[in-house]
Amino acid sequence: MLAISMRFLAGRYHGNPWGRHVNEADVGWPPDAWRISRALIATWHAKLAVAAFPRERLVDLLAALASDVPVYSLPAAVHAHTRHYMPGKGAGKTSLIFDAFAQVGREAQLLVIWQQVELSAAQNELLDALLAVLGYLGRAESWVVATRLADWSGPVNCYPAESTVDPHTGEAGDLVPLWLPHTAEQYAGVRELQLAAARARAQAVALEKQAAALAAGKQAAALPPAKIPAAVRATLPADWLDALSLDTGELQAAGWSAPPAARQVYYWRPKEALGFTSARLAVAPPATQATATTARFALYGKPLPLLFDAVRVGERLRLALMGQARRLFGEDLPTCLSGHDLPAGNRHGHAFFLPEPNRAGRIDHLIVHAEAGLDVRAIAAITELAEVRSWQVGQREEGGAGRAAAEPGTWRVLLEGVGERAAFAPHSRLLGESTDWVSVTPYLHPWHLKKGFETADQLRKECRLRGISQLPLVEPIAVPTPRPLQFYRFRSKRNLSQPDRHGQMLRLRFAEPVAGPLAFGFGCHFGLGLFRAVSPEHEVRDDRHAAAANSDADHISDTGSSKPRETG
C-alpha cells in the first residue's frame, strides 16, 4: 500500500478539469492521478539532479503508480471562486476572469492511496525526493506540502464506482470523472490504433480528392502514401514518458478531446465533499423558518444571459428549484416555492424568482424572495441548487414568438446566503430601501385598461393589495433605455391572460422609503415589472451604463444573437 498526504498551505486548491475552460469556474476535485503523475514529471525535470535520479528510475516509479487505480480520503472542501477584471487590448478594455478553487482547511489532509502498490526502496527514495520539492499542485497558487506515509489506515470516501449510490451504505453521492495514466503497454496499444485511424483518415481525404478530379474530367494522379498530419504524429510519441509529458496546448492544437496517454474513470464522491457556502455574505442569525425570506445566488457561465431574457431566466430558476425540491421531497412540494395551495389571504407572499443584472446588461445574480417566509424545506432545496439550465435551441415560446434561444446551456449558481432581506440590502439595489424606484424590466399592466383604471391606477392598486400603505407617484420614462420592446415579455405557460403585450418603463416616487424587492404586473414573480432603488449618486452612473448596455444589445442583435422582438 502507498499513501501520499497533501496539505494546501493557502487553504486553496486551483485546478480546472481536462477540457473545461477556466471561466467555467469548475474545480477538478480531487486531483486525479494524471495530474499528480505530470506534476512529478515536471518536478523531476526542474528540481532533481538527473545524475542522482536518472530517467529510467522516474519511468519505473510512474509505471508502479499507473499499475493501480488510487482511492482517496477527502477532507471537507467548499467550491468557491473570485472574479477579476483583467486589462485587455485597447484603452478601457477589460476581460472578466473567474478564479475557481476548492477551499480546504490549511491543516486538512488530502490522502491519495494506491492500495495494491508496494514500492521498492529505490522508488521510495525518488518519490520522497520529488514530494519534498513539489511546491504546488494544479495552478501555481496551490501551494502544497506532500509526504509519503509509511503506514496509514483510515476511511476512504472517494473511489471508482458506476452508480451515484454507495453500494455499502446506500448514501447518494456524485459521480465525477477523473483521468488516470495508461500503463506503457496500454498506451502502446492505443497509439497503434490512433495511428491506424489517422492513416485511414488521410487515405480517405486522398480518395476524395482523386474522385473530385475524375468527376471534373481531369487526369487523376496516383494515390500517394497516406501521410499522418505532423501535429497528430507529434502527440503520439513512441516513448511512454514523452506521451505523459506532452503539453496540454499541444494536445488541444492537434484536436485531441482527451489525452491519448490517459483513460477516464468515474469516481463516487460524497455530495458534501465539494459543497457550496456563503462566499461574500455573512447572514446572522442563522436562517430559520421564521426569519428567512430571501436567498441570493451568484450566477456564472459564459456567456451570462441578457437582462432582456429576464422572464425566461426567472422561469428556469423556478423550474430548477422545483426539480430540486421534488428530488428531496417527492410531490409534497413547499408551497412557498410552488405558489400552489396557498391560503385565501395570500397576496403575493410566495416566492419571487428575480434575475439581477450587472451594469453591462447581463444577469449575474438570482434572487429568491418570499415575503411570507421560506420554510425549512424550501431552504433545503435552495441550499442544494447547483445549476440552472437554459431554455433549449428551437423551443417555441408562448405569445407567438416562436424564437430560438441564442444562449443554450447550463449556468452554475453559487449560493451567497439565505436570511432576512435586510442582510442583502448593501449588496443589491433590488433589495434596498428608497423613496425613488425605476424600472429594470418593463411593467405590463395585469388588468385591461379602461377609463379611470389606467396603468398608474393599476400599479397603485397592486401596492394596496401588497400592503404598501403609501401609494406612489407613477411617472412614465419618456425615452427609456433600454426600450420595452427589446425585452422578452411572455410567459412559457399556456393560456395565460395577458392584457398588456408591450409594457412601459416607469419611475415610482414614494413619500417615505419603501423596501424592495418591488415587482408588479404580469409576470412579476419571474422578473417582469421589476424595479431598483435609486439614490442621487447613482443617477449619472446609471444613465451612462444603461446607454452602453443598450448599445451592446443592439450590436448583439445585429450579429445574430437573441434580441427579443415585438410579436403581438
C-alpha positions in Angstrom: 0.0 0.0 0.0 1.2 3.5 -0.9 -0.3 6.7 0.6 0.5 10.3 -0.2 -0.7 13.1 2.2 -1.2 16.6 0.8 -1.8 19.8 2.7 -2.6 23.0 0.8 -0.8 25.8 2.7 -3.0 28.6 1.4 -6.2 26.6 2.1 -7.0 26.5 -1.7 -6.6 24.1 -4.5 -6.8 25.6 -8.0 -7.2 23.1 -10.9 -9.8 23.0 -13.6 -10.7 19.6 -15.1 -9.5 18.5 -18.5 -11.5 20.1 -21.3 -13.0 22.8 -19.2 -12.3 26.4 -19.7 -11.0 28.3 -16.7 -14.0 30.7 -16.9 -16.4 27.8 -16.4 -15.3 28.1 -12.8 -15.2 24.4 -12.3 -12.8 22.6 -10.0 -11.3 19.1 -10.6 -11.6 17.7 -7.1 -10.0 15.5 -6.1 -6.7 16.0 -8.0 -6.5 13.0 -10.3 -3.6 10.6 -10.9 -3.0 12.1 -14.3 -2.3 15.5 -12.8 -0.2 14.0 -10.0 1.9 12.0 -12.4 2.5 15.0 -14.6 3.4 17.1 -11.5 6.0 14.6 -10.6 7.5 14.6 -14.1 7.7 18.4 -14.1 9.3 18.4 -10.7 11.9 15.8 -11.8 12.8 18.0 -14.8 13.0 21.2 -12.9 14.4 20.3 -9.5 16.2 17.0 -9.3 19.7 16.1 -10.5 19.5 13.7 -13.4 22.8 12.1 -12.3 21.3 11.1 -9.0 17.9 10.2 -10.3 18.2 9.1 -13.9 15.2 9.0 -16.3 14.9 5.2 -16.0 14.1 5.5 -12.3 11.4 8.0 -13.0 9.8 5.7 -15.6 10.0 2.9 -13.1 8.2 4.9 -10.4 5.5 6.2 -12.7 4.9 2.7 -14.0 4.3 1.5 -10.5 1.7 4.3 -9.9 0.0 3.6 -13.2 -0.4 -0.1 -12.3 -3.2 0.6 -9.8 -6.3 2.8 -9.6 -6.0 5.1 -6.5 -8.7 5.9 -3.9 -9.0 9.0 -1.8 -9.7 10.2 1.7 -11.1 13.7 1.2 -11.2 16.5 3.7 -14.2 18.8 3.8 -14.0 21.4 1.0 -16.0 24.2 -0.4 -16.3 25.2 -4.1 -15.6 28.9 -4.3 -14.4 31.5 -6.8 -13.3 35.1 -7.2 -13.8 37.4 -10.1 -11.3 39.7 -11.6 -11.4 42.3 -14.5 -8.1 41.9 -16.3 -6.7 44.6 -18.6 -7.3 43.9 -22.3 -6.1 45.3 -25.6 -7.1 48.9 -26.1 -7.9 51.7 -23.7 -10.6 50.8 -21.2 -10.9 47.2 -22.4 -11.2 44.5 -19.7 -12.0 40.8 -19.5 -13.9 39.1 -16.7 -11.8 36.2 -15.4 -13.1 33.6 -12.9 -10.7 32.0 -10.5 -12.4 28.9 -9.1 -10.9 26.8 -6.3 -11.6 24.2 -3.6 -11.4 25.9 -0.2 -9.9 23.5 2.4 -8.5 23.8 5.9 -4.9 24.7 5.9 -4.1 21.7 8.2 -6.6 19.3 6.5 -5.0 16.3 4.7 -6.0 15.0 1.3 -4.9 11.4 1.1 -4.3 9.5 -2.2 -4.0 5.8 -1.7 -2.7 3.1 -4.1 -3.9 0.0 -2.3 -2.1 -2.5 -4.5 1.2 -0.7 -4.9 4.3 -1.7 -3.0 7.3 0.5 -3.9 10.9 -0.7 -3.8 13.5 1.2 -1.7 14.8 3.0 -4.8 11.3 4.0 -5.8 10.5 5.3 -2.3 13.8 7.3 -2.4 12.8 9.0 -5.6 9.2 9.6 -4.6 10.4 11.2 -1.3 12.8 13.4 -3.1 10.1 14.6 -5.6 7.5 15.2 -2.9 9.9 17.2 -0.8 10.3 19.8 -3.6 6.9 19.6 -5.3 5.9 23.1 -4.3 2.4 23.3 -5.9 -0.2 21.1 -7.5 -2.5 22.3 -10.2 -2.0 26.0 -10.7 0.9 27.8 -9.1 -1.3 29.3 -6.4 -2.0 25.8 -5.0 1.0 25.6 -2.6 1.2 22.1 -1.3 3.2 20.1 1.2 3.2 16.4 0.1 4.7 13.5 2.0 4.7 9.7 1.6 3.1 7.9 4.6 5.0 4.8 5.6 1.8 3.5 7.3 -1.8 4.6 7.0 -5.2 3.3 7.9 -8.4 5.2 7.8 -11.7 5.7 5.9 -11.8 6.0 2.2 -14.6 8.3 0.8 -13.8 8.6 -2.9 -13.3 5.6 -5.1 -14.1 4.1 -8.6 -17.8 3.4 -9.0 -20.6 3.0 -11.6 -23.5 4.5 -9.6 -24.3 7.6 -7.6 -25.4 5.4 -4.7 -22.8 3.8 -2.4 -23.5 0.1 -2.6 -22.3 -0.4 1.0 -24.2 2.4 2.8 -26.9 3.5 0.3 -25.7 7.1 0.6 -26.3 9.2 -2.5 -23.2 10.9 -3.9 -21.8 12.4 -7.1 -20.0 10.6 -10.0 -17.0 12.6 -11.0 -14.7 11.8 -14.0 -11.0 11.6 -13.2 -8.1 10.9 -15.5 -5.5 8.1 -14.9 -2.4 7.5 -16.9 -2.4 4.4 -19.2 0.3 1.9 -18.4 3.1 1.7 -21.0 1.5 -1.4 -22.5 -2.0 0.2 -22.7 -0.5 3.3 -24.3 1.3 1.3 -26.9 -2.0 -0.3 -28.0 -3.8 3.0 -28.0 -1.0 4.5 -30.1 -1.2 1.9 -32.8 -5.0 2.2 -33.0 -4.8 6.0 -33.2 -2.0 6.0 -35.9 -4.0 3.5 -37.9 -7.1 5.7 -37.6 -5.1 8.7 -38.7 -3.7 6.9 -41.7 -7.3 5.8 -42.7 -8.5 9.4 -42.4 -5.6 10.7 -44.6 -6.3 7.9 -47.2 -10.0 8.9 -47.3 -9.1 12.5 -47.9 -6.8 11.5 -50.8 -9.5 9.3 -52.3 -12.0 12.2 -52.1 -9.5 14.4 -54.0 -8.9 11.8 -56.6 -12.7 11.3 -57.1 -13.2 15.0 -57.4 -10.5 15.2 -60.1 -12.1 12.4 -62.1 -15.5 14.0 -61.9 -14.0 17.2 -63.3 -12.6 15.3 -66.2 -9.0 15.7 -65.1 -6.3 13.1 -65.1 -6.1 11.8 -61.6 -2.7 11.4 -60.1 -1.7 8.1 -58.5 -2.5 8.0 -54.8 0.5 8.9 -52.7 1.1 7.1 -49.4 -1.2 8.3 -46.7 0.6 10.9 -44.5 -0.4 11.4 -40.9 -0.6 15.1 -40.0 2.6 16.2 -38.2 0.7 17.6 -35.3 -1.0 14.2 -34.7 2.2 12.2 -35.0 3.9 14.6 -32.6 1.3 13.9 -30.0 1.7 10.2 -30.3 5.3 9.6 -29.4 6.6 6.1 -29.1 8.1 6.7 -25.7 5.6 6.4 -22.8 7.2 9.1 -20.6 7.2 11.5 -23.6 3.5 10.8 -24.0 2.8 11.6 -20.4 4.8 14.8 -20.6 3.0 16.4 -23.6 1.8 20.0 -23.1 -2.0 20.4 -22.9 -1.8 23.1 -25.5 -0.1 20.7 -28.0 -2.8 18.1 -27.4 -5.6 20.6 -27.9 -4.0 22.1 -31.0 -3.8 18.6 -32.6 -7.5 18.2 -32.0 -7.5 15.7 -29.1 -10.6 15.7 -27.0 -8.8 13.6 -24.4 -5.1 12.8 -23.7 -4.2 9.7 -25.7 -2.0 8.5 -22.8 -4.8 8.7 -20.3 -8.1 7.0 -19.5 -11.2 8.2 -17.8 -12.5 6.6 -14.6 -15.7 7.6 -12.8 -15.3 8.0 -9.0 -18.0 8.2 -6.3 -17.7 11.3 -4.2 -19.9 12.4 -1.2 -22.2 15.2 -2.1 -20.8 17.4 0.7 -17.2 16.7 -0.4 -17.2 19.9 -2.5 -20.1 21.9 -1.2 -21.3 25.5 -1.7 -21.5 28.0 1.1 -21.7 31.8 1.5 -18.8 33.4 -0.2 -19.5 37.0 0.4 -22.4 37.5 2.8 -22.3 36.6 6.5 -26.0 36.3 7.3 -26.7 36.3 11.1 -28.5 35.0 12.9 -28.7 31.7 11.1 -31.7 31.5 8.8 -34.8 29.9 10.3 -38.3 29.3 9.1 -39.4 32.5 11.0 -36.7 34.8 9.7 -35.6 33.7 6.2 -37.3 35.5 3.4 -34.5 35.9 0.8 -31.8 33.9 -0.9 -29.3 35.3 -3.3 -27.2 33.3 -5.8 -24.2 34.3 -7.9 -24.7 33.1 -11.5 -21.7 32.2 -13.6 -21.1 30.7 -17.0 -20.1 32.1 -20.4 -22.0 33.9 -21.8 -24.2 35.2 -19.0 -27.9 35.7 -20.0 -29.0 39.1 -21.2 -31.4 41.1 -19.0 -33.7 41.1 -22.0 -34.4 37.5 -21.2 -35.2 38.1 -17.5 -38.6 36.4 -17.5 -37.1 33.3 -19.2 -34.3 33.1 -16.6 -36.8 33.6 -13.8 -38.9 30.7 -15.1 -35.8 28.5 -15.4 -34.8 29.3 -11.8 -38.2 28.3 -10.5 -38.1 25.1 -12.6 -34.7 24.2 -11.2 -35.7 24.8 -7.6 -38.9 22.8 -8.1 -36.9 20.0 -9.6 -34.6 20.1 -6.6 -37.5 20.1 -4.2 -39.1 17.2 -6.0 -35.9 15.2 -5.7 -35.8 15.9 -2.0 -39.5 15.6 -1.0 -41.3 13.9 -3.8 -44.6 15.6 -4.8 -45.0 17.2 -1.4 -43.5 20.5 -2.6 -43.0 23.6 -0.5 -46.0 25.9 -1.2 -43.8 29.0 -0.7 -41.9 27.9 -3.8 -44.7 26.4 -5.9 -47.3 29.1 -5.2 -50.0 26.3 -5.1 -52.5 25.6 -2.3 -51.9 28.9 -0.7 -54.3 30.4 1.9 -57.0 32.6 0.6 -55.5 35.8 2.1 -52.1 35.3 0.4 -51.1 38.5 -1.5 -48.0 37.5 -3.4 -46.4 36.2 -0.2 -44.9 33.2 -2.1 -41.6 33.2 -3.9 -40.5 35.7 -6.5 -37.7 34.4 -8.8 -35.9 37.6 -9.8 -32.9 37.9 -12.1 -30.4 40.7 -11.1 -28.3 42.3 -13.8 -24.9 43.8 -13.7 -24.1 47.2 -15.3 -23.3 45.5 -18.7 -26.9 44.3 -19.0 -26.1 40.7 -18.2 -27.8 38.7 -15.4 -25.1 37.8 -12.8 -27.2 37.2 -9.7 -30.5 35.5 -8.9 -32.8 36.3 -6.0 -35.5 34.1 -4.5 -37.7 36.2 -2.2 -40.9 35.2 -0.3 -42.4 37.9 1.8 -44.3 35.4 3.9 -41.1 33.4 4.6 -39.1 30.5 3.2 -39.8 27.3 5.1 -37.1 24.8 6.1 -37.9 22.6 3.1 -37.6 25.5 0.7 -34.3 26.4 2.3 -33.1 22.8 1.8 -33.9 22.9 -1.9 -32.3 26.3 -2.3 -29.1 25.1 -0.5 -28.8 22.1 -2.8 -29.2 24.0 -6.0 -26.0 24.0 -8.1 -27.1 24.9 -11.6 -29.9 26.4 -13.8 -30.4 25.1 -17.2 -31.2 27.4 -20.1 -34.1 27.1 -22.5 -33.4 24.7 -25.5 -32.5 25.7 -29.0 -35.6 25.7 -31.2 -38.0 25.6 -28.3 -41.2 27.6 -29.1 -42.1 30.3 -26.6 -45.7 31.3 -25.8 -47.2 34.6 -27.1 -46.5 33.8 -30.7 -42.7 34.4 -30.6 -41.5 31.0 -31.8 -38.0 32.4 -31.4 -35.0 30.1 -30.9 -32.9 30.8 -27.9 -29.4 32.0 -28.6 -27.6 31.0 -25.5 -28.4 27.4 -24.7 -26.5 25.5 -22.0 -26.2 25.4 -18.2 -25.3 28.2 -15.7 -23.7 27.3 -12.4 -25.0 29.0 -9.3 -23.3 29.7 -6.0 -25.5 30.4 -3.0 -24.3 33.5 -1.3 -26.7 33.3 1.6 -30.2 32.7 3.0 -31.7 35.1 5.5 -33.6 38.3 6.0 -33.9 40.8 3.2 -32.0 43.5 5.1 -28.9 41.4 5.2 -28.6 41.5 1.4 -29.6 45.2 1.0 -26.0 46.5 1.0 -25.2 44.2 -1.9 -28.2 44.5 -4.1 -30.2 47.6 -5.2 -33.2 45.3 -5.8 -33.3 44.7 -2.1 -32.6 48.1 -0.7 -34.8 50.9 0.6 -35.6 54.1 -1.2 -38.3 56.7 -2.0 -37.3 56.5 -5.7 -37.5 53.4 -7.8 -37.0 52.9 -11.6 -37.8 50.1 -13.9 -35.3 47.4 -14.5 -37.7 45.4 -16.7 -40.9 46.5 -18.4 -44.1 46.8 -16.3 -47.0 45.1 -18.0 -50.4 46.1 -16.5 -52.2 43.0 -15.3 -55.8 44.1 -16.0 -57.4 45.5 -19.1 -57.3 49.3 -19.4 -60.4 51.3 -19.1 -61.4 54.9 -18.2 -60.3 55.6 -14.6 -58.2 52.4 -14.5 -55.1 53.3 -16.4 -51.6 52.0 -15.9 -50.8 54.2 -12.9 -54.2 53.2 -11.2 -53.4 49.5 -11.7 -50.0 49.8 -10.2 -51.3 51.7 -7.2 -54.0 49.0 -6.7 -51.2 46.4 -6.7 -49.4 48.4 -4.0 -52.6 48.4 -1.9 -53.1 44.6 -2.3 -49.5 44.1 -1.3 -50.0 46.0 1.9 -47.9 49.1 0.9 -49.9 51.8 2.6 -48.4 54.8 0.8 -49.2 55.0 -2.9 -46.5 56.1 -5.3 -46.4 58.9 -7.9 -46.1 56.9 -11.2 -44.1 58.6 -14.0 -43.5 57.0 -17.4 -39.9 57.3 -18.6 -40.2 59.3 -21.8 -37.2 57.8 -23.6 -36.4 54.6 -21.8 -33.0 52.9 -22.2 -33.4 50.1 -22.8 -36.7 50.0 -24.5 -39.6 47.7 -23.5 -39.7 46.1 -27.0 -36.2 44.9 -26.5 -37.3 42.6 -23.7 -39.0 39.2 -24.0 -42.4 39.8 -22.4 -44.2 36.5 -22.4 -44.6 33.5 -20.1 -44.0 30.0 -21.3 -47.1 28.8 -19.6 -50.0 28.4 -22.0 -53.4 30.1 -22.0 -52.5 32.9 -19.7 -54.4 36.2 -20.0 -52.1 39.0 -20.9 -53.8 42.3 -21.3 -50.5 44.2 -22.0 -48.1 42.8 -24.5 -46.0 46.0 -24.9 -45.0 47.2 -21.4 -43.6 50.5 -20.0 -40.6 51.6 -18.2 -41.6 53.7 -15.1 -40.4 55.7 -12.2 -42.1 55.3 -8.8 -41.8 58.1 -6.2 -42.9 57.4 -2.6 -43.2 59.9 0.2 -41.3 57.6 2.6 -38.6 54.9 1.9 -40.0 51.6 0.8 -38.1 48.3 1.0 -37.6 46.1 -2.0 -37.9 43.9 -3.9 -40.6 45.6 -5.9 -42.0 43.7 -8.8 -45.5 44.3 -10.2 -47.8 43.4 -13.1 -47.9 40.5 -15.4 -45.0 38.0 -14.9 -43.8 39.9 -11.8 -42.9 36.6 -10.0 -40.4 35.9 -12.8 -38.6 39.2 -13.3 -41.0 41.4 -15.3 -42.2 44.6 -13.8 -39.0 44.7 -11.6 -37.7 48.0 -10.1 -34.5 49.0 -8.4 -33.8 51.6 -5.8 -32.3 54.9 -6.9 -30.2 57.4 -4.9 -28.9 60.7 -6.3 -25.3 59.4 -6.5 -26.4 56.6 -8.8 -28.2 58.7 -11.4 -25.4 59.8 -13.7 -23.6 56.5 -13.5 -26.8 54.5 -14.2 -27.6 56.6 -17.3 -24.1 56.1 -18.7 -24.1 52.3 -18.1 -27.6 51.9 -19.4 -26.7 53.5 -22.7 -23.6 51.3 -23.0 -25.7 48.2 -22.3 -28.3 49.2 -24.8 -25.7 49.8 -27.5 -24.1 46.4 -26.7 -27.5 44.8 -27.0 -28.1 46.4 -30.4 -24.7 45.0 -31.6 -25.7 41.6 -30.3 -28.9 41.7 -32.2 -27.2 42.8 -35.4 -24.7 39.9 -35.2 -27.4 37.3 -35.0 -27.8 36.7 -31.3 -31.1 36.9 -29.4 -32.8 40.2 -29.2 -36.5 39.9 -28.5 -38.9 41.3 -31.0 -42.5 42.6 -30.8 -44.7 39.6 -31.5 -48.1 40.9 -30.5 
